[in-house]
């Protein structure tokens, strides 16, 4: 099976509150299983090997992200490790858009990178 044939289809209608998911890509089926979805084999080749998998999910589980110029807009700290407490590492601009204020106690990137001087 070519890469182009390893399609994934997400389908729902306005009446039904669940999305119907189908994939011909085994890696995607494994991801769905790891996420807790009950994946079933829907197609097999003539030798009995699975070639298609399907599951259902709440329609709200399907998310679309905002795009700009055809590309997904990512957070400034996308892909960086997050320390305990859920606060991401600040980006070069502090992760703030124009007009946003820094939360109380939040350090700037420069403050985080500057070594502390020992107290005398």
Secondary structure as the mmCIF struct_conf table of DSSP 4:
data_model
#
loop_
_struct_conf.conf_type_id
_struct_conf.id
_struct_conf.beg_label_comp_id
_struct_conf.beg_label_asym_id
_struct_conf.beg_label_seq_id
_struct_conf.end_label_comp_id
_struct_conf.end_label_asym_id
_struct_conf.end_label_seq_id
HELX_RH_3T_P HELX_RH_3T_P1 UNK A 3 UNK A 5
STRN STRN1 UNK A 8 UNK A 11
BEND BEND1 UNK A 14 UNK A 15
BEND BEND2 UNK A 17 UNK A 17
STRN STRN2 UNK A 18 UNK A 23
BEND BEND3 UNK A 24 UNK A 24
HELX_RH_AL_P HELX_RH_AL_P1 UNK A 26 UNK A 34
TURN_TY1_P TURN_TY1_P1 UNK A 35 UNK A 36
STRN STRN3 UNK A 40 UNK A 44
TURN_TY1_P TURN_TY1_P2 UNK A 46 UNK A 47
BEND BEND4 UNK A 48 UNK A 48
STRN STRN4 UNK A 50 UNK A 58
HELX_RH_3T_P HELX_RH_3T_P2 UNK A 59 UNK A 61
STRN STRN5 UNK A 67 UNK A 68
TURN_TY1_P TURN_TY1_P3 UNK A 69 UNK A 70
STRN STRN6 UNK A 71 UNK A 72
TURN_TY1_P TURN_TY1_P4 UNK A 76 UNK A 79
BEND BEND5 UNK A 80 UNK A 80
STRN STRN7 UNK A 82 UNK A 82
TURN_TY1_P TURN_TY1_P5 UNK A 84 UNK A 85
BEND BEND6 UNK A 86 UNK A 86
HELX_LH_PP_P HELX_LH_PP_P1 UNK A 87 UNK A 87
STRN STRN8 UNK A 88 UNK A 88
HELX_LH_PP_P HELX_LH_PP_P2 UNK A 89 UNK A 90
TURN_TY1_P TURN_TY1_P6 UNK A 92 UNK A 95
TURN_TY1_P TURN_TY1_P7 UNK A 98 UNK A 99
HELX_LH_PP_P HELX_LH_PP_P3 UNK A 100 UNK A 103
TURN_TY1_P TURN_TY1_P8 UNK A 104 UNK A 105
HELX_LH_PP_P HELX_LH_PP_P4 UNK A 106 UNK A 108
HELX_RH_AL_P HELX_RH_AL_P2 UNK A 109 UNK A 113
BEND BEND7 UNK A 114 UNK A 114
HELX_LH_PP_P HELX_LH_PP_P5 UNK A 115 UNK A 119
#
